[in-house]
Amino acid sequence: MDDAHSTAGSYVTSGQEFTRDTNYITTRITRDGVDGYPVEAGRYRLVAARACPWANRTIIVRRLLGLEGAISLGLPGPTHDARSWTFDLDPGGRDPVLGIERLQEAYFARFPDYPRGITVPALVDVPTGQVVTNDYAQITLDLSSEWREHHREGAPDLYPEHLREEIDAVNTRVFTEVNNGVYRCGFAGSQKAYEKAYDRLWTALDWLEERLTGQRYLVGDTITEADVRLFTTLVRFDPVYHGHFKCNRTTLSEMPALWGYARDLFQTPGFGDTIDFVQIKQHYYVVHTDLNPTQIVPVGPDLSGWLTPHGREELGGRPFGDGTPPGPVPEGERVDPAHTPLA
């Protein structure tokens, strides 16, 4: 969802509050192929920068469900220019499957006059080189429901029918107040807009702290889509949002339930093994030159706390229910050991 603009596909008017552009390519990949793109193993490539919280969700869900063999993964670098995410981590600066230097090329292949930000995550149709969708919220739901025949044995049900109403309600509040709330603070156009955004964010975080004091997961007693969506913001909170986005009432590590919950997920296969803290910090502090004109990337914080005991097992619940954890991260998709405390 982050794009080639400093405000992640959105805009700020001086004196006003941050507004996110939520117009995405809503084409879906489905079993019946009603939009012209049927589920088909090997046909699509997920382009998802590790630095971006919205893209990080798709990497986590793909891994939890065991879809690595069905949907390949393209990883742009953590920084980009005003035009597009680029594949500067790959040999020759080109994605090895799509053969392109910029994600923009896949957008223009389908929409030559595409007028909006070039966002990740994006699913690209490999045979045509055309972007299919960048609708990040729908992508993960479809990975759970439309791609079931390609799930690994023991894959969790991240969007169970009987909990969908509650998951949707929690997700709505988490998106508006937390996932997007940190951006609303960071890109506020005035002191008044910032303070309003700050109060909204911390009202929601206090609600989550209270909710998670008595239960291990956000909804039900196993990991769901709701946990994936909250986790990618929490894992970036102390390294980025606390300082860079001025969300600084307290650090995450000073909120017992949220800190324990975040560590519980981080230490669960499929979550922490997708997190590249170096790329995360580089993205925000280098790309957002309006907030950080020197582009200096902070050395801290100390990340060793992510591996400390969390004690959340005492609340009950089983992360994968009757299923099993995903296996080892595939070769070629592992986070640089120097970029994570999991090494």
N, C-alpha and C positions, 0 to 999 in steps of 0.2 A: 504493500500500500504506500510505502514511502516512494517518492518519485524523484525526478531530476530537478526538483525545486526545493529550496531550503525548508519550506513549510509543508512538505509531504503531500503534494497534490491539493493544496488548500491555499487560503490567502488570508492576509491581515490588512485591514484598513486602519490607517492611523487613528488612534483614539477609540478603536472598536475592539471587539473580542474576536478571537480566532474562529474561522469558519472552515470546516473540512468539506472539500469537494467529494461527494459520495456518488457521483455518476460513473459507474463502471460498465464494462462490457459484460452483459448479463447472459450471454450464450452459455449453455450448460452441456457438459458431457454426461450423457445418461445411457442407461441400458437400452432404451428404445430408440435412441438416436434422434429424438424428435427435432432437435435443433441442427441436425446434420452432422453431429459428432458423437458417434456411438462409443461406449466403453470398449476399449480394445487394448490389450496388453502390448506394450512396446511402441504404441503409436504417438504418445504424447510425452512432452518434456516439461517438467516443472522447473521454472526459473525462479529462484528464491534466494535472495541475499541473506546470509546469516545475520547481518547487522540489523535488518529490519524486523521489528516485532510482529508486524502483520504477516510477513513472509515466514518468519520463524514458526508460526502456528502450523503452516502447511508442512514444513519439514518434520515437526514433531508428530503430527497426525499420520503422515506417510510412514514414518518409522514405527509408530505404535501399531499400525494396522498391517505392517509387513508388505507394503506396496512397492518396495525398492525395485523388485524385479519387473513390475508392471509399468511403472512410471519412472523414467530416468530423471536425474537431478542436475540442473545447471546452476552454478554458483558464481554470480557476479562478485566483483570485489566490493569492499565496504564503502568506497567513495565513488562519486560520479560527478560529471559536469552538468551544465544547464540543459543538455540535450537528453541524456539517457544514462541508465546503468550500463556499465561496460564489463567485459569479460577479461579484465586485466590479470586475473590469477591463472588463466589458462595459457599454455604455450602459444606464442605468437599473438596473444591477446584476442583469440577467437574461441568461441564455444566449440568443443570438439565434435558435437553432434549436429548443431544447427549451422555451424560454419560462419557465424556472424560475430562482429566486434561489439555491436550495441544491441540491446534489447529493442531499441527503437525500430530496428530493421524488421523484426517480426510483427510489430504493430503496423508499420507502413505497408508490409506485404499484404495485409488484409484490408487496411484502411489507409490509403495513400495520403489522405488529408487529415489524419487523426489529430484532433485539436487539443486533447487533454494531456495530462502528465503521463509519462511512461512509467508505470508502477509495477512493483513486485508485491506479491507473487503473481506470476502469469503462467498459464498453461499454453503451450505452443504445440500445434499440430506439426509433427516432424516431416511428414511427406511434402507438405506445402510450404512449411516455414512460416505459417501464419499464426498469429496469436488467436487463441480461442476465447479465453476469458481472463480477466483480472479481478473478478468479483471474489475477493478474498474470503468473505464470510460464507458464501455459498460453496466455494471450493472444498473447504474442510467437511461441510455437511454432506456434500456429494461423495467425497472419498469414503465416508462412513456408510452411506446408504446405497449409492449407485455402483460402487466398486466391490461389493461384498464377495462376489465369486472369486476375486483375486486376493482377498484378505488371507493372511497367514493363519495356520491353525493356532487357536488360542488367542486370537486377536480380541481386544476388549470391544464392547459395544459403547462407543463414546456418545451416542445419541439415542438412548433407549426410548422406545415409544411411550412408556408409562411415565417418563420423567420429562418429556419434551416441553410441556407447558411451563414447568418450573425452570428448566434450563434456559428457555427462551426469555423468560422474565428476568432471571439473574443476568443473562448475557446483555440484555438491553441496558440495564443499569450499569453494569461493569463497563460496557462500551462508552456510553455517554459520559459517565462520571470519572472513570479511571483510565481506560485505554486512551480515550480521546481527551480526558481531563488533564493529563500531564502536558499534552500539546497545547491545550487551551491556556495553561499557565505560562508555558515557555514562549509562546508567540502572541501573548496578549499585546494589544496595541496601545494600552494606557495603564496607568496605575490602578484606576478603578476597575478596568476589565480584568487585570491580573488578580486583584484582591477578591473579586467575585469568583473567579475561576479557582483560586486557592481554597476558598471556603467550601466550594462544591466538592473539590477533590478530597479534602480531608473529612468532610461529612461522610463521603462514600467509603473512604478507607477505615474510618471508625466503625461504620456499619459492618464492613467485612471482618474487622478485628473481632467484633462481638460475635458475629455469625460463626467464625472459625475457631472460637474459643471452645465451643462445645461439640464440634463435628470436624472430622478429618478432611472431608472434601466439600466442595461448594454445594453439590446436589447429590443426594443419595450416599451410598457407602463405597463407591468405586470412582475411579477417574472418569470424568466426562468431558465433553467439549467445553463446558464452562471452566474447568480447571486449566485447560490448555490456553484459553483466551486470557485468563487473569495472569497466569504464570509469566507470559512473555513480557508483560509490563513490570511485574514485580522483580524479575531478574535484572532488569535494566534500571531499577529505581536508584539504588545507591551509587552505581558507577556513572549514571548520566542524569536522571531526572532530578535528583535531590539538589545538585548544584547547577547544572547546565540549564535546566528548566525552572529553577527557583522553587522547587516543591520541597522546601526545607524546614518544615515544622519539626520533623524528626526523621531519622533514617529508618529504613525498613528494619534494620537489625535492632531497633529500639521498640519495635511493636511485637510482643512475644508470640501471639498467635499467627500473625501474618509471616513473621520471620521463620517460625517453625514449619508452617505450611509450605512456604517457598523452598526451604531446605529439603523437606520431605519429597516434594516433586523433583527438585534438582537431582537428588540422589536416586530417583527412580529411573531405570533404563528408558530411554526415549525422550527424556527431558534435558537433563544436564549435559548429556553427550552431544547435544545439538548446539550448545552455547559457546560462542567464541567471544570472550570478553574484550580481546584486543580489537577485533573488527567492530564490535559494538561501539566502543569508545571512539575509534577512528572515524566512524561514520558521523556521529553526532558532532564531535568537536571539530572535524575538518570540513564537513560539508556546510554546516550552519555558520557561515562566515558573518552573517548579520548578528548572530549572538556571540560568536567567538572569532573576532577578526584576526587574531594572531594564529589561529589554528593549532594552538598548543594543546596537546592531549595529556590529561592528568595521568600521573603515574599510579596513584591509588584508585580505589581503596584496596586494602588487603582482602584477598578473596578466600583465604583459608577457612573462614567461618562457614562457607557453604558446605563443607564436609563434616562439620561438627554434628554430634547426635542431636536429633530433634525431638524425640520422645512422642511423636504423634501416633505411634502404634497404639498407645494407651487409649486412644479415642475409638478404637475398633476400625472397621472398614478394611477392605483389601483392595489394593490399587487396581488389580486386573480382574477382580471378581473370581469367577470360575475359570478364567483364562490364564495366560502365562505372560511373562515379560518378553519383549522382543529380544532376539539374539544379538550377537556382536554387531557393531556398526560396520557396514560393508567397507572393504578396502577402497580407498579413493574418496570416501565421504567422511573420514574421521577428522575431527577438529585438531588443529595443530596442538600438540601436547603443551607447548609453551603458552597457549592462549586460554587454558582452562585449569582449574585446580584438580580436575578429575584424573589428570595424568599420574 
